[in-house]
Amino acid sequence: MKTELRSPSPLRDLAEQLATGATTPIDVAEAALARIADLEPDIHAWAHLDADSVRSAAARIQDSGPDGALWGVPVGVKDLIDVAGMPTRCGSELRSTEPATTDADCVARSRALGALPFGKTVTTEFGYFKPGPTRNPRALGHTPGGSSSGSAAAVAAGMVPLAFGTQTAGSLTRPASFCGVAGFVTAHGELPTAGITGLSPGLDTVGLLARTVPDLHFAWTALRDGTRAPVLEPSAPRRLRLWSGFELGEVSREMTAALRTTADSAESAGIGCRELDAAAKIVALTEHHHTVMAYEATRERAAEAAQTDKISAPLAELFATGAATAEADYRAALAGIRETRQLLLSTLDEDEAILGPAALGAAPPGHDTTGTPILSRPWQAMGLPVVTIPGKRDSTGLPLGLQLIGRPGAEQRLFETAAWLEAVL
């Protein structure tokens, strides 16, 4: 089912303006630096940003001439991801201030496409729960989420049009929802994680944050294929599976209403909507996810786990849990995830996706916590691609994101559906 609804793509517009000479990499960089200078004292999205280095890099890109789908586009990079010439601090005093010597694979790909890695965005401590200094641009007194907090905030504030994040539990989906931007978590293994300081190799994935779903599609296509994507045509699916999230936590009334009104709009357009009946399996997946993450994190970050006096209590607790987890329990969790993944995917049609809340509700007030990743854990355990769709708000004006979960290998269809839903919202 096609629709005439279109969602704008500011990133594509910027890329086309750069490619045609309507603006230049230097002008774009200067505008971004000016906005950052204006807003950063309140938002604290950046862990490392050197304006002189940005200007020099923009001049080099401009001198090279238009080459690549992301030529001249400023990109924020989460401070778990290596960028040559910039330190990777991982939100921790344990990490050196010495700059990385090489780019992570995802950064190298973006650079090859002409992008300008602007700086390092704030992350929580090693991508876990200890918050950084970032504030939510939509409401400074509220958390931006974690752990891709700086990337989400930088995009939401209009500092950069695109940013890299990562996700192990709910590290990208949640901040996208809280900050009111679009987010894309790639299927596990779809983009290499070389050069990224992760927690759990079996769960860690690379993701993107941008203003709109078509922006995500434009960037994803460039990184995957090295090409400029055709304009994304929003297209309604034949069916949607609706997932309330109730079995995992207390979803707010306003988030539940956002899901229900979206489903009503879909049904009005002739889309079949049915509930996802898998509560017990979803709960089991969430438990398996925690087992795998704790077990792998304790071994992946063994050096940090040995320095309990220099890490936060939540991270130390994760390491302790992992150290106490038997290998047999870890293997059983992996087997449980594989079994449920096969079963779930066998019941999903090619043109069907799961729509549910991206978080329990709007961003909580305060900065001592980043909110819970509970609603992302089952999908992350299975390594499925997820798009966070912005557009809804609660009664106070805070963003409420919905997540659309799809099949690995069917990302194009997932983006078409997500763009249709975003346009409806």
Secondary structure, DSSP 8 states (H G I E B T S, - for coil): -B-------HHHHHHHHHHHTSS-HHHHHHHHHHHHHHHHHHH--EEE--HHHHHHHHHHHHHH-S-STTTT-EEEEETTB--BTSB--TTSTTS-SSBBSS--HHHHHHHHTT-EEEEEE---GGGSSS--S--BTTBTTB---SSSHHHHHHHHTTS-SEEEEEESSSTTHHHHHHHT-EEEE--TTSS--TTB--S-TTT-EEEEEESSHHHHHHHHHHHHHSS-------B--SEEEE---TTTS---HHHHHHHHHHHHHHHHTT-EEEE---HHHHHHHHHHHHHHHHHHHHHHTHHHHT-GGGS-HHHHHHHHHHHTS-HHHHHHHHHHHHHHHHHHHHHS-TTEEEEEESSSSS--BSSS-----TTTHHHHHHT--EEEEEEEE-TTS-EEEEEEE--TT-HHHHHHHHHHHHHH-
